[in-house]
Structures are given as structure tokens and as C-alpha cells.
Amino acid sequence: MTSPGRVFVARLARAEVFDPKADQVGRVRDVVVALRADSQPPRVVGLVVEVVGRRRIFVPMSRVTAIDSGQVVVSGVVNLRRFQQRSGETLALGELLDRRVSLIDPARSSTPTTVTIVDLGIEQRPSRDWFVTQLFIREGGGLRRKGHTRIVDWAAVDGLTLPQEQGAENLLATLDDMRPQDLALALQEMTAKRRLEVVRELDDDRLADVLEELPEDEQLEIMQSLDMERAADVLEEMDPDDAADLISELPPQQAQDLLERMEPDEADDIRRLLVYGDYTAGGMMTTEPVVLPADATVAEALARVRSPEIAPSLAAQVYVTRAPTDTPTGRYLGTCHIQRMLREPPAALVSGILDTTLEPIAPDTDLATVARYFATYNLVSLPVVDADDHLLGAVTVDDLIDHMLPEDWRDSGSGS
């Protein structure tokens, strides 16, 4: 299995989808593409996957970690809510294949010619976002002949962009390549009306990343503007600690409704965090550190931390527990640092290179004590365990700093 790079979408039709444990999730039924109103290539936002019971769900492209030989591997928890196509989204297999478009080829003719889209080539950029970059087209043809086929750049055809009057689409095109932190600042500078127009067009995972970078007031304003189903979807895409912080600020009934609409595993993580104070280790920790069993190899550990979805502070080490490894059930054995793993043979067991000198902290440890611990031992992440040594989660240095700064630090960072 190889890392995804460039692939034609017809190759994905009916491809089997697996989770990291090699359990089959379902089969690919379509590829969701967001057409744009400017000269930028159409963005691939996710896959439509058919799971048990013929239910079709949406899997964001950010979850795709490998594509090879008719197979797709995805990471993270799969949301089993039924797929619903949104405004501006197009199904590549169902709506773009066989579409008639105009080919602009000055080298052959000054007049555009009508061609048929046979397939679409999609490519992953260094930003890890996917875009339609090439088209496999058929020229001419008729009842008795198939016509000439060739591959062209997507920009060589007219018919894969949205009309200019598509709401916030033009603005989104200029914001598309921004980091979440920069996009959050841009949203703060917009009028409330324009901000909500942009929010409606953002993908759930992109909106989740941006919400984590916004001040509390803007977070609440945006969440209140979303319908309950989408609000629950966005919360599922957020880091559990950030989602818990946001939910704790909502009216109790709305918070309860959202938790009930979320996937049970995601909701349970948030409920566990809500019992801790904001300025304690439990209130700051994430419940999704990288956790492996004692019989895992260095190669397996490095493959896990290589995932682009894992923050650098969490990717710097893995935590080893007795089975089961899902928090909060596994008994903590020790920490394995990435620098140590890079010096070991791939087949070596992580249990043989554990750092057992790093003392974990209790969930009720206060902010000042946690800060001193980080400063004393130059840490980027710290395990949190309960009284029975079960791993509950991990506090990362970015979350620690976030809690140490003044509450309005994001506002002062915007320059307003």
C-alpha cells in the first residue's frame, strides 16, 4: 500500500475501503468535487462510501492515507451519518463523467470544440489537499466509432467552474490555501453576514480547524448559526479537548442535544473531558494521543505518527499501554520518543525502548504544576493517568500555552 499521490477517479469506483487495522469499512461509490468560480482547479473534498446496509456515508479526503490496487485506507473514526450533497458539490462519477464540455486548444483550432469527459485525474498537493488536475477526454466519435481520446490539463476545458455569482465562492477561492490560523483571522475581519456566508461553504473538517483558532465569542456565534446536524458533524471533526471547551459554553439543552446527535465514541470522549476543570490537566488534555500495545514494532509506531492528522506535539512520542489501547482503559507502561525510535531497527519492539522515567500526572493537577513540569523537563506532551494508572489522555504544549495566555489573546493577535 502506497501513499496517495495522483489517481484517476474511475479507478476508485467500487474500491474497497479499509481502516488502519485492515478491517473493511465499505466500498467507494463516488468522489465529491467542489467546483470553484475562479481559475483554481476543482477541489476534491471526499469520498462517498457505501457501508453495511447500503448506507452511503461521506469520508473527507483528509482521512485518506493510502490508495493502491483498488484499495483505499482511511484513518480516524468514520462518521456513519448518511451522505448529503451540499451546495457547490458535484459527484465526479455520477455527474462529471460523460459531461460535454468545450476544449480550448489554440494549437489545433481557434474555435473551441465539444468533447466528452471520460475520466478525471486527481492529485494530492504538498498541502495534502486534493484537486482535479487532468481530464481524460474523448474528441468526436459517433454511433460507429469511439473517437480520439487524450489527457489534457483541467484548465483546457470550459465547463468545470461555477458561475461568478455563486455567493462566497470567489472569496473562498482566495482563502483556500490559508492555514487555519490565518483563515480564522480573516474571518474575524469580515462582517457577520460575510463570515456566515463563508462558514456555510467550508467543509466540516476545514471549519473545525478554523473554529479551534477563533476566540470564544466567534466560536459561539458560528455554532449558533449552524443547524444541529451540521454542528454535531463539525464538533466530531474538532480535537476532543477543543470541542469540550466549546460545548461547555453552550446552553445546557443545546449542548445535550449536540452530544446526542454525535457518534457515541466521539460524544463519550467529550463527556469525559467535561467533568474536569478548565485549568486542570484533565481539562486541557486530548483523549486521542498515539497509543500502541507493548508488542507493537518501531515500524508500526513510525507509521502511526507519520499521519498528517496528528499534531506535531502528539507525533513526537507514542504512549504504550496494556491492551486495550483505547483511552481510558489501557494501563500505562511508558513513553516511546520518536528520536529514540529513529535510532532503532524497524522490527524492534517499542516495549524495549520505553522511557519509564517520565512520571505521568493526575487529571486534577493544576495549571501551574503542569507548566512547571513542562518547563523542568523540556516536554512537548505529557501523559495523564488515573489512580489505577489507566491512560486518560495527554496534555500538549500548545494546549498548555493556550490556557496560560489571557483569554483575549486571539483578539489582540488579529491587530484589531
C-alpha positions as CSV (number, residue, x, y, z in Angstrom):
1,M,0.0,0.0,0.0
2,T,1.5,3.4,-1.0
3,S,0.8,6.9,0.0
4,P,-1.7,8.6,-2.3
5,G,-0.4,10.9,-5.0
6,R,-2.2,11.0,-8.4
7,V,-5.0,8.8,-9.5
8,F,-7.9,8.7,-11.9
9,V,-11.3,8.6,-10.2
10,A,-12.7,5.7,-12.3
11,R,-10.0,3.6,-10.7
12,L,-11.7,4.3,-7.3
13,A,-15.1,3.1,-8.4
14,R,-16.1,0.2,-6.1
15,A,-12.6,0.3,-4.4
16,E,-12.6,-1.4,-1.0
17,V,-12.1,1.0,1.9
18,F,-10.2,-0.2,5.0
19,D,-9.4,1.3,8.4
20,P,-5.8,1.2,9.7
21,K,-6.5,-2.2,11.3
22,A,-7.3,-3.7,7.9
23,D,-11.0,-4.0,8.7
24,Q,-13.1,-3.3,5.7
25,V,-15.3,-0.1,6.1
26,G,-17.1,-0.3,2.8
27,R,-16.7,0.5,-0.9
28,V,-16.2,3.7,-2.8
29,R,-19.3,4.8,-4.7
30,D,-18.3,8.3,-5.8
31,V,-15.8,11.2,-5.4
32,V,-17.1,14.5,-4.2
33,V,-15.7,17.6,-6.0
34,A,-16.2,21.2,-5.2
35,L,-16.2,23.4,-8.3
36,R,-14.9,26.9,-8.0
37,A,-15.6,30.2,-9.6
38,D,-12.0,31.3,-10.4
39,S,-9.0,29.9,-12.2
40,Q,-8.1,27.5,-9.4
41,P,-8.6,23.7,-10.0
42,P,-11.7,22.0,-8.6
43,R,-11.0,20.7,-5.1
44,V,-11.7,17.1,-4.1
45,V,-13.4,17.1,-0.7
46,G,-14.1,13.5,0.0
47,L,-15.4,10.1,-0.9
48,V,-19.0,8.6,-0.9
49,V,-18.5,5.2,0.7
50,E,-21.2,2.5,0.8
51,V,-21.2,0.7,4.2
52,V,-23.2,-2.2,5.6
53,G,-26.9,-1.9,4.9
54,R,-26.2,0.0,1.6
55,R,-25.9,3.3,3.6
56,R,-23.8,5.8,1.8
57,I,-21.6,8.0,4.1
58,F,-19.1,10.8,3.5
59,V,-15.4,10.3,4.2
60,P,-13.2,13.5,4.0
61,M,-10.1,13.3,1.7
62,S,-8.1,14.4,4.8
63,R,-8.8,10.9,6.2
64,V,-7.4,9.1,3.2
65,T,-3.8,7.9,3.9
66,A,-3.2,5.4,1.1
67,I,-4.6,4.3,-2.3
68,D,-3.3,1.3,-4.2
69,S,-4.6,-1.6,-6.2
70,G,-8.2,-0.7,-5.9
71,Q,-8.0,-0.2,-2.2
72,V,-8.3,2.9,0.0
73,V,-7.1,3.2,3.6
74,V,-8.6,5.8,5.9
75,S,-7.7,7.0,9.3
76,G,-9.7,8.0,12.3
77,V,-13.3,7.3,13.3
78,V,-15.7,7.0,10.4
79,N,-18.9,9.0,10.7
80,L,-21.8,6.8,9.7
81,R,-24.3,9.5,9.1
82,R,-25.9,9.3,5.7
83,F,-24.2,11.4,2.9
84,Q,-26.0,14.5,1.8
85,Q,-24.7,16.5,-1.1
86,R,-24.2,20.2,-0.4
87,S,-24.4,23.4,-2.5
88,G,-21.4,23.7,-4.8
89,E,-20.5,20.0,-4.6
90,T,-20.5,17.7,-7.6
91,L,-20.2,13.9,-7.8
92,A,-17.3,13.0,-10.1
93,L,-18.6,9.6,-11.2
94,G,-22.3,10.4,-11.2
95,E,-22.3,13.9,-12.6
96,L,-19.0,14.8,-14.3
97,L,-18.2,11.6,-16.3
98,D,-19.8,11.8,-19.8
99,R,-20.3,15.6,-19.3
100,R,-19.9,17.5,-22.6
101,V,-17.5,20.5,-22.2
102,S,-15.7,22.8,-24.5
103,L,-12.0,22.1,-25.3
104,I,-9.9,25.2,-25.8
105,D,-6.8,24.1,-27.8
106,P,-5.2,27.1,-29.7
107,A,-2.6,24.8,-31.2
108,R,-5.3,22.9,-33.1
109,S,-8.1,25.4,-33.7
110,S,-9.1,28.9,-32.8
111,T,-12.6,27.6,-32.2
112,P,-13.5,25.6,-29.0
113,T,-14.6,22.1,-29.8
114,T,-17.0,19.9,-27.8
115,V,-15.5,16.9,-26.1
116,T,-16.7,14.3,-23.5
117,I,-15.1,13.8,-20.1
118,V,-14.2,10.1,-19.8
119,D,-12.3,10.3,-16.5
120,L,-10.8,12.8,-14.1
121,G,-7.2,12.8,-12.7
122,I,-6.9,13.9,-9.1
123,E,-3.7,14.8,-7.4
124,Q,-2.6,15.5,-3.9
125,R,-0.6,18.7,-3.4
126,P,2.1,19.4,-0.8
127,S,-0.6,21.0,1.3
128,R,-2.2,17.5,1.4
129,D,-5.4,18.8,-0.3
130,W,-6.6,17.0,-3.4
131,F,-7.5,18.7,-6.7
132,V,-8.7,17.8,-10.2
133,T,-5.6,18.4,-12.3
134,Q,-6.2,16.4,-15.5
135,L,-9.1,15.2,-17.7
136,F,-9.2,12.1,-19.9
137,I,-11.4,13.3,-22.8
138,R,-12.9,11.9,-26.0
139,E,-13.0,14.1,-29.1
140,G,-15.5,13.5,-31.8
141,G,-16.9,10.0,-32.2
142,G,-20.4,8.8,-33.0
143,L,-22.6,5.7,-33.3
144,R,-19.9,3.7,-35.1
145,R,-16.6,5.0,-33.8
146,K,-15.4,5.9,-30.4
147,G,-13.4,9.0,-31.3
148,H,-9.9,10.0,-30.3
149,T,-9.0,10.1,-26.6
150,R,-6.3,12.0,-24.8
151,I,-5.3,13.6,-21.5
152,V,-5.5,17.3,-21.1
153,D,-5.0,19.8,-18.3
154,W,-8.2,20.6,-16.5
155,A,-7.9,24.3,-17.4
156,A,-8.0,23.4,-21.1
157,V,-11.8,22.9,-20.9
158,D,-14.6,25.3,-20.3
159,G,-17.3,23.9,-18.0
160,L,-15.6,23.0,-14.7
161,T,-16.2,26.3,-12.9
162,L,-19.1,27.8,-11.1
163,P,-20.8,31.0,-12.3
164,Q,-19.3,34.1,-10.9
165,E,-22.4,34.9,-8.9
166,Q,-22.0,31.9,-6.6
167,G,-22.2,33.6,-3.1
168,A,-19.0,33.4,-1.2
169,E,-17.3,31.1,-3.8
170,N,-15.0,33.8,-5.1
171,L,-13.8,34.8,-1.7
172,L,-13.3,31.2,-0.7
173,A,-11.0,30.7,-3.6
174,T,-8.7,33.4,-2.2
175,L,-8.8,31.8,1.3
176,D,-8.5,28.2,0.2
177,D,-4.7,27.9,0.7
178,M,-4.6,29.7,4.0
179,R,-3.6,28.0,7.2
180,P,-6.4,27.6,9.7
181,Q,-4.9,30.3,12.0
182,D,-4.7,32.8,9.1
183,L,-8.2,32.0,7.9
184,A,-9.5,32.5,11.4
185,L,-8.0,36.0,11.5
186,A,-9.6,36.7,8.1
187,L,-13.0,35.6,9.3
188,Q,-12.7,38.0,12.3
189,E,-12.2,40.9,10.0
190,M,-15.3,40.2,7.9
191,T,-18.8,41.4,8.6
192,A,-21.0,39.0,10.4
193,K,-23.1,38.4,7.2
194,R,-20.0,37.7,5.1
195,R,-18.5,35.5,7.8
196,L,-21.5,33.2,7.9
197,E,-21.6,33.0,4.1
198,V,-18.1,31.7,4.1
199,V,-18.8,29.3,7.0
200,R,-21.7,27.8,5.1
201,E,-19.4,26.9,2.2
202,L,-16.5,25.5,4.3
203,D,-16.0,21.7,4.6
204,D,-16.7,20.3,8.1
205,D,-13.1,19.4,8.7
206,R,-11.9,22.8,7.5
207,L,-14.4,24.6,9.6
208,A,-13.4,22.5,12.7
209,D,-9.8,23.5,12.2
210,V,-10.7,27.2,11.9
211,L,-13.1,27.1,15.0
212,E,-10.2,25.9,17.1
213,E,-8.3,29.1,16.3
214,L,-11.2,31.5,16.9
215,P,-12.0,33.4,20.1
216,E,-14.8,32.0,22.2
217,D,-17.4,34.7,21.1
218,E,-16.9,34.0,17.4
219,Q,-17.0,30.2,18.0
220,L,-20.3,30.5,19.7
221,E,-21.7,32.8,17.0
222,I,-20.8,30.4,14.3
223,M,-22.1,27.3,16.2
224,Q,-25.4,29.0,16.8
225,S,-25.7,29.7,13.1
226,L,-25.4,26.1,12.1
227,D,-28.2,23.6,12.0
228,M,-27.9,20.9,14.7
229,E,-26.9,18.1,12.4
230,R,-24.0,20.1,10.9
231,A,-23.0,21.5,14.2
232,A,-22.7,17.9,15.5
233,D,-20.6,16.9,12.4
234,V,-18.2,19.8,12.9
235,L,-17.8,19.0,16.6
236,E,-16.8,15.5,15.7
237,E,-14.1,16.8,13.4
238,M,-12.6,19.0,16.2
239,D,-10.0,17.8,18.7
240,P,-11.9,16.5,21.7
241,D,-10.5,19.0,24.2
242,D,-11.4,21.9,21.9
243,A,-14.8,20.5,21.3
244,A,-15.4,20.1,25.0
245,D,-14.3,23.7,25.7
246,L,-16.8,24.9,23.1
247,I,-19.7,22.7,24.3
248,S,-19.2,23.8,27.8
249,E,-20.0,27.4,26.8
250,L,-23.3,26.5,25.1
251,P,-26.7,26.5,26.8
252,P,-27.1,23.1,28.6
253,Q,-30.0,21.9,26.5
254,Q,-28.3,22.7,23.2
255,A,-25.1,21.0,24.5
256,Q,-27.0,17.9,25.4
257,D,-28.8,17.8,22.0
258,L,-25.5,18.0,20.2
259,L,-23.9,15.3,22.2
260,E,-26.9,13.0,21.5
261,R,-26.5,13.7,17.8
262,M,-22.8,12.9,17.7
263,E,-21.3,9.5,17.2
264,P,-21.3,7.7,20.6
265,D,-17.5,7.3,20.8
266,E,-16.9,11.0,20.0
267,A,-19.5,12.1,22.4
268,D,-18.1,9.9,25.2
269,D,-14.7,11.5,24.8
270,I,-16.2,14.9,25.3
271,R,-18.3,13.9,28.2
272,R,-15.2,12.6,30.0
273,L,-13.4,15.9,29.5
274,L,-16.4,18.0,30.7
275,V,-16.1,16.6,34.2
276,Y,-12.7,18.3,34.7
277,G,-12.0,21.9,35.5
278,D,-10.8,24.1,32.6
279,Y,-7.4,24.8,34.2
280,T,-6.5,21.2,35.2
281,A,-4.6,18.6,33.3
282,G,-7.9,16.7,32.6
283,G,-9.5,19.8,31.3
284,M,-6.6,20.6,28.9
285,M,-5.8,17.1,27.7
286,T,-6.7,15.4,24.5
287,T,-8.2,11.9,24.7
288,E,-6.6,10.9,21.3
289,P,-2.9,10.6,21.8
290,V,-1.0,8.0,19.8
291,V,-1.3,4.8,21.9
292,L,0.2,1.4,21.0
293,P,0.3,-2.1,22.7
294,A,3.6,-3.4,24.1
295,D,4.1,-5.8,21.2
296,A,4.0,-3.1,18.5
297,T,7.1,-2.6,16.4
298,V,9.1,0.6,15.8
299,A,7.9,0.4,12.2
300,E,4.3,0.4,13.3
301,A,4.9,3.3,15.6
302,L,6.6,5.4,13.0
303,A,3.8,4.7,10.5
304,R,1.2,6.0,13.1
305,V,3.0,9.2,13.9
306,R,3.5,9.9,10.1
307,S,-0.2,10.6,9.7
308,P,-0.8,14.3,8.7
309,E,-3.8,14.4,11.0
310,I,-1.6,14.1,14.1
311,A,-0.3,17.4,15.6
312,P,3.5,17.6,15.8
313,S,3.3,17.8,19.6
314,L,1.5,14.5,19.7
315,A,3.6,12.9,16.9
316,A,6.8,13.5,19.0
317,Q,6.1,10.4,21.1
318,V,3.8,7.4,21.4
319,Y,2.3,6.0,24.7
320,V,2.4,2.3,25.3
321,T,-0.3,0.6,27.4
322,R,-1.5,-2.9,28.1
323,A,-4.5,-3.9,25.9
324,P,-6.9,-2.4,25.2
325,T,-5.2,0.7,23.9
326,D,-8.3,3.0,23.7
327,T,-8.3,5.6,26.4
328,P,-9.2,5.4,29.2
329,T,-8.9,1.6,29.6
330,G,-5.3,0.7,29.0
331,R,-2.8,0.5,31.8
332,Y,0.1,2.9,31.1
333,L,3.5,1.3,30.7
334,G,5.7,4.2,29.4
335,T,6.5,6.6,26.6
336,C,8.5,6.0,23.4
337,H,10.1,9.1,21.9
338,I,10.3,9.4,18.1
339,Q,14.1,10.3,18.2
340,R,14.8,7.0,20.0
341,M,12.6,5.1,17.5
342,L,14.6,6.6,14.6
343,R,17.8,5.0,16.0
344,E,16.3,1.5,16.4
345,P,15.7,-1.3,13.8
346,P,12.2,-1.2,12.3
347,A,11.4,-4.7,13.8
348,A,12.4,-3.7,17.3
349,L,9.5,-3.7,19.9
350,V,8.5,-0.4,21.4
351,S,8.3,-2.1,24.8
352,G,12.1,-2.5,24.7
353,I,12.9,1.2,24.3
354,L,10.3,2.8,26.7
355,D,11.1,5.8,28.8
356,T,9.7,4.9,32.2
357,T,11.4,7.8,34.0
358,L,8.7,10.3,32.7
359,E,6.2,10.4,35.5
360,P,2.6,10.9,34.3
361,I,0.3,13.4,36.0
362,A,-3.2,13.0,37.5
363,P,-6.2,14.7,35.8
364,D,-6.8,17.1,38.7
365,T,-3.2,18.5,38.5
366,D,-3.5,22.3,38.4
367,L,-2.2,24.5,35.6
368,A,0.8,25.9,37.5
369,T,2.1,22.5,38.4
370,V,1.6,21.2,34.8
371,A,3.5,24.3,33.5
372,R,6.4,23.7,35.9
373,Y,6.6,20.1,34.8
374,F,6.8,21.0,31.1
375,A,9.5,23.7,31.8
376,T,11.6,21.5,34.0
377,Y,11.8,18.5,31.6
378,N,11.5,20.4,28.3
379,L,8.4,18.5,27.3
380,V,6.1,18.8,24.3
381,S,3.5,16.3,25.6
382,L,2.7,14.7,28.9
383,P,0.6,11.6,29.7
384,V,-2.3,11.8,32.1
385,V,-3.4,8.8,34.1
386,D,-6.0,7.9,36.8
387,A,-5.4,6.4,40.2
388,D,-5.2,2.9,38.7
389,D,-2.6,4.0,36.1
390,H,-5.1,3.9,33.2
391,L,-4.0,6.3,30.4
392,L,-6.7,9.0,30.1
393,G,-5.0,11.2,27.6
394,A,-2.2,13.7,27.1
395,V,-1.6,17.4,27.6
396,T,0.3,19.0,24.8
397,V,2.4,22.2,25.0
398,D,0.2,24.1,22.6
399,D,-2.9,23.5,24.8
400,L,-0.8,24.4,27.9
401,I,0.2,27.7,26.3
402,D,-3.4,28.3,25.2
403,H,-4.6,28.1,28.8
404,M,-1.7,30.2,30.1
405,L,-2.3,33.2,27.8
406,P,-5.0,35.8,28.5
407,E,-8.5,34.9,27.3
408,D,-8.5,37.6,24.7
409,W,-5.1,36.7,23.2
410,R,-6.6,35.7,19.8
411,D,-8.3,39.1,19.6
412,S,-5.1,41.0,20.2
413,G,-3.4,38.8,17.6
414,S,-5.7,39.9,14.9
415,G,-4.5,43.5,15.0
416,S,-7.9,44.9,15.8
